[in-house]
Amino acid sequence: MFDGSDKLDRVDRVSIDYHRVKKIKGKLPISVSMEYYTGDYSEQLVIDRETETLEHTERVGSGCVITRKHFVQECVGDLLDDLDADYLFKHIVGNAPVTQDPSL
């Protein structure tokens, strides 16, 4: 799928990971030694053909993990089979394309 070959590969598992660290400063300092709180947040979405599951995990700080796992018999494979390399990343909103340095 992603190697440029005209032979389509089968996608068996997709994992999407997101991580954010944010400094949060309140109106008053948290303590004498801490001006701000550092928030650490991450998410992971895994779609797995073998187990026929969709799993969404959130990690909030160091002590809180929220997991949702869905067993969807015979549907996960169909979803993964429908991934089309020509259109999968066609409409991404985000940073502009990287420009090349003309001196290189």
Buried (B, 14 or more C-beta within 10 A) or exposed (E): BEEEEEEEEEBEEBEEEEEEEEEEEEEEEEEEEEEEEEEEBBBBBBBBBEEBBBBBBBBEEEEEEEEEEEEEEEEBBEBBEEBEBEEEEEEEEEEEEEEEEEEE
